[in-house]
Amino acid sequence: QKILEPLKLSHEQLLEVKQRMRMEMEKGLGKETHAEATVKMLPTYVCSTPDGTEKGDFLALDLGGTNFRVLLVRVRNGMRRGVEMHNKIYSIPVEIMQGTGEELFDHIVHCISDFLEYMGMKGVSLPLGFTFSFPCQQTNLDEGILLKWTKGFKATGCEGEDVVNLLKEAIHRREEFDLDVVAVVNDTVGTMMTCGYEDPYCEVGLIVGTGSNACYMEEMRNVELVEGEEGRMCVNMEWGAFGDSGCLDDIRTEFDLAVDELSLNPGKQRCVWMCLCGGFGERISSKIVRNILMDFTKRGLLFRGRISERLKTRGIFETKFLSQIESDCLALLQVRSILQHLGLESTCDDSIIVKEVCTVVARRAAQLCGAGMAAVVDKIRENRGLDFLKVTVGVDGTLYKLHPQ
């Protein structure tokens, strides 16, 4: 318990995190302070949420990781039950993720072509929405300048370019069909809009998966990077970089620091905040758990003090093991069999400790995410001068979907 103590955050610490998130949000929104802000608060040019009367046929492209989806969405008579979706998932090979931008976008267009053929819709011209889940500076709804690649992408000639243009150029190179790219949105925005179609109270989008990020409807008068005072605009927070300024250093533990030092870009985005709030796709929580278990074993508190070669192997603790170990109904026998699979000879006591470690790490991640979310809903409530705000948060992401708690 003494070793795990630093991973347990008090109510006061969480209120402090909420306060710091709020300060970073203000910096990102301000014209003068935006340049040095870590939480960038990027304008999305999405100025309202759906009202349920929308209809038509649309193509959608969803790119945010090693797999991407092409979808046909048919919205009928503006009723939720009138939404019909068809989609196919395609993978992006590593050599294309890390090749040239042309190769990447040609591959994407090749997959769109395959999908249209699969749907028997060759030659049809439809409006296309592009969900592109990387930090982008938007100057319009249909224009997004890629600021920097994340999540293992390194395709050359894309950073600093308009991704809608790169897509259009690839479509023209293929000379097979023409598509009208009408909007580029971040996955948080896509989540908020989809949920908003069902629930008029939805004004926040949250992703908890490979990384974590959020967006929400901000008053135009506060979005200083865009002209105009009237109405609202959705802001993509890019909160993955929260903490890069050092504002969370006091709650980092030795285990977070160890994981950060081994990461691709120490001290940068997805390390500080992601370590703390567990970017699961990057297996950060699993790395933290493995570090703690090694520490416990060195101290003779686990596995009779014997560190197996397996436990020394980076990436050995898969995310799914954490979820399995944490699921409520799991008997300790099953925890033991997971540990056995990892080449760890465990006693019943070992299983109890391992389960506790997984629980503590995951709970901290959830609480920090909650503290960030509290900063967002507080801001919306204060913007509107309300004592009480009723709001829905649309959530998506692998961790949110798969984690038992």
N, C-alpha and C positions, 0 to 999 in steps of 0.2 A: 504493500500500500504506500510505503514511504517513497519508493521509486516512481510509482504512478502518480503521486500527488501533483507534480507540476502539470500533468495533462488534464487535471480536473479544474475547470474554470468556475469561479464563484459568480454569483449573480452580479456583484459589483464589477468584476472584470468584463462580463458580457455587456453591461451597460456602457462601460468605457469603450469597448470595441464598437458598439453602436454609435457612440458619440464621435469617434474617430472616422468611421465610415461617412458620417454626415458631413464632417469637415472636408473630407476628400471629395465628396460629391459637389459641395459648394465650389471648391477649387476648379473642378472639371467644367462646371457650368459657366464660370466667370471668364470674360474675355481676357482680362489682364492676367489671370492665374492659370489659364488652361494649359499653356505651354509646359509648365512644370508639374502639372497635376499627374498623379499616377492613375487615378480612376478617371478615364478620359471623357465620359458622359457625352458620347457622340450623337449628334442629331441624326434622326433616321428619315425625316421628311414624311413620316407616317403621322397624319394629323387627326385621325379618329379611329375608333374601334368599330367592328362590323355591327350592323343593326339587325341582321337576320333576313334582310330582303334581297340580298345579293343572289344573282343567278348567272349561269353560263358555263361554257366548257373552258378549262384552263389546263395548261401544262405546268408542271412544277419540277424544279431541279433542286435537289437538296445535297449540298456538298459541305461536309464539315469534318471528314475523317477519312480513313482508308477505304470505307465503303461509301457509295453515294447512291441516291435513289432518283429515278425519273418517275413522275406520276402524272396520270390524267385524272383531273378532278371535275366531276360533273355536278354542278349545283343546280338543283331544280326548284322551282317555285318558292325559293327563299325559305325553305323549311329544313330544319336539321335532318329530318329523316329523308330529305330529298338529296342528300349528298352521297355520291357514288365515287369510290376511288379505286383506281387500278394502279399498281406500281411494280417496278422491277428494281432489284438491288444489284449494283455492279461494283466490282472491286477495282481499286487503283493500285497496280503493281508498284513496288518500292522504286523501281528504276524510272517510272513515270512521275512519281511524287517528287523525285529528286533530279529529274532531267530538265528539259527546257519547258518554258511556258507554252510554247506552240504544241509540243508533244502532249502536254497535260490537257489543253483545251481541245485538241484534235481527238484525244481519247474520249473526252466527255461527249463531244458531238457524235462520235461513232456510236456511243451507247444510246444517245437520244434517237439516232437513226434506227438502231436495232429495236428500240422500244416502239417507235412509230410503226415499224414493220410488224412487230408482234401484235400491236393493237389494230392492224389493218388500216392505218391512217396515214400512209405515205402521201406526201404532197399536201397535207392539210396545213393551213396556216392558223395557228392559235396564239393567243397571248400567253407569254411565259413568265412565271415568277421564279426568281433565282434566290434560294436560301443559301447564303454563303457565310459560313460561321467562322470567319477570321476577322481580326480588327480592320475595319474600313472607315475611311473618312468619306462621308457622303455629302454631295453638294446638291443632289437631286434624288428623287425616288428611284430613278433608273440609272444612277451613276454611283459607283463605289470604288474609291481608290484604295487598293490594298496597302495597308501600312506596313505590316510584317507578317510573314508566315508563322504559324505555330503548329503544334501537333505533328511534328516530324516532316512537314512539307518543306521543300527547298527549291521548287521549280524556278529556274532563272527567268529574268525578264518580266516578272509579274509585280514585284514590290514597287509601289509608286505609280502603277498603271491602273486604269479603270477596268475592272474585271468584266463588266458588261460588254465593253469594247472587245476585250480579248475573246469573249464568247461569240460575239457577232462576227468577228474576223474568221474564227474557226468555222462558223456556219457557212460563211461565203466561200471559204476554201473548199468546202465539200460540194458546193453547188448542187445540193439535192433537194433542199427545202428551205423555206424562209420562216423565221419565227420572230414575233414581235416581243422583245424582252421589255416588259413594262415595269418591273420592279426588282430591286435587289434588297433583300432583308437579311438580318442576322437571325440565327435560330431562336434566340430569345423572343424576338419580335414575331416570328412565325408562330411560336407557341402561344404568345399573348393573343394574337389575332384569331387563331383557331379556337382557342378557349372562349374568346370574346364573342364568337359566332353563336355559341350556345348560352353564354352567360353574360348579360349586359354589365354585370358588376366587375368583370375581369379587366383590370387596368395595369397588371404587372405580369411579366413573363420571367420564369426562372429555369435555368438549365443546371442540373446536377448530374454530370456524367463524366466524360473524358476530362473536361475542365468544369468550371462553374462560372456562371455569368447571369446578369439580370437586366431587364429593361422595364420602363414604366412610363406612364403618361405625365409629362411635366408641363407646367404652365409656360406658354410661349414667352411671357415677360421675363422668365428666369433663364431661358435658353439664349444666352448672350451671343453665341456664335452665329445666330440666324436673325435676320432683320424681322421685325414685327412683334407686336405685343399681344395680339388677340388670339384666343383659342389655346389649344394644347398641341404638344408634339411628343411622340414617343422618343425616349432617349435610351440608347444602348450604352449601358454603364461601362462595359469592359472591366468588370470588377476583379478579374483574375490578377491584375497587377497591384491590387490593394496590398499595402505592406512593403512594396518595393522602396518606399521612402524611409523605411526604418520604423514606421509608427507602430509596428506590432512586435518589435524585437523583444519587448519585456515579457511576452507570453510564449516565446519560442523556447523549446526544451532542447537538451543535448541531442535528443533523437531526431528532432526536426533539422538541426544543424548538420548532423551526419548525413541525412538524406539530401539536403540542399547541396552539400559539398560534392556529392557524387553525380549531381544532376547535369544536364547538358549545358545550362547557362546559370551557374550559381548566382543567387541573390536577385535573379530576374524573375519576370512574370512566371506564375505557376509554381514558384518555389516557396516563397514565404507564405503567402495566403493559401496556396494549394496544399502545402505541407500541412498547414493548420486545418484547412477545411477540406482536406482529403480529396484531391482530384483523382478519382478512382481509375479512370481509364489509363492514367499515367502510373497506376499502381502505387501511388504515393502512400496511401494509408497502409498498403501491404508492406511497403518498404519500412515504414515506421514500426509496424508490428514485428517484422523480422529483426530489426535493430534492438527492440526491447527484449525479445526472446533471447537474442544472443547475449545481451547484457545480463539478463537473469541467469542464463546458463553459466556464464563466467563467474558469477557470484555464488554458484552452487545452489541456486534456488529452483532450478529446472533440470530435467533430464539427467539427474545425478551428476550435474556439472560437466557432462560430455557434449561438446559441440560436434555434431556430425558434419561430414563434408557437405551433405545436402543443405544443411542450415546455412552454411557459408556461401551457398550459391545465390547470386543476385537473381531476383525474379522468380525464385522458387515458390514463394508464397503467393499464389494466384488470388486475384480478387474474389473469385467464386468461393475459395476456401473461407475467406473472412465471412462472406454471407452465410455459408453453410454452418460455420461454427457458431455464428450469432443467432441462428434461427431458434426460436423459443423451444420448439418441441424436440430439439435435438438431444438425444440421450448422450451421456458422456462417452459411451461406447463408440458412438459415431465420431465424436471429436477425436477419440483415440485412433480410430481407423484412418482419419485424415492425416493425423500426425505420423502414423505408421507409413502411410503412402509417401510421406516426406522423409522417410528413413529415420524417424525419431522414435526411440523406444520410450514410451511414456507410462507413467503411473496414473492412477485416478486423480491424484492431487495435481499432477502436471496439467491434465485436461482442464481442471477447474481454473487454474492460473491462466492458461492460454485463452480460455473463453473470456475471462475477465479483462485481459489485455485488449482483445478485439473489441469488446464492449466499450471500454474507456476511450479508445482511439476513435471509434465511430461516433460515440456520443459527442465528443469534442467537435468533430467535423460538423455534425448536425447543429450543435448549439451556435457555432460561429456563423454558419449559413443563416440561421435564425436571427442572429444579431444584425447581420447585414440587411436581411429582409425587414427587420423592425425599423431600421434607419429609413428604408424606402417608404414604408407605409406611413410612418410618422411625418415624413416630408410631404407626402400627398395630403394628409389630413391637415397639416398646418397651412399648406398652400391655399387650402379652401376655407380656412378659418373655422374648421369644425371641431367639436369636442369629441365626436364619435364618427368613425368612418367605416362604412361597410364596403369591403373590397374583396375580390377574388384574385388569387394568384394562379396563373396557368403554369404547370410544371411538367418538364420532360427531362429525359436523360437516362442513361443506363443505370446509374446508381439509384436514382429515384425509383425506377421500375423494378430493379432486381433485389435491392437490399431488404431483408426481412422486416427491419424495424422502420 
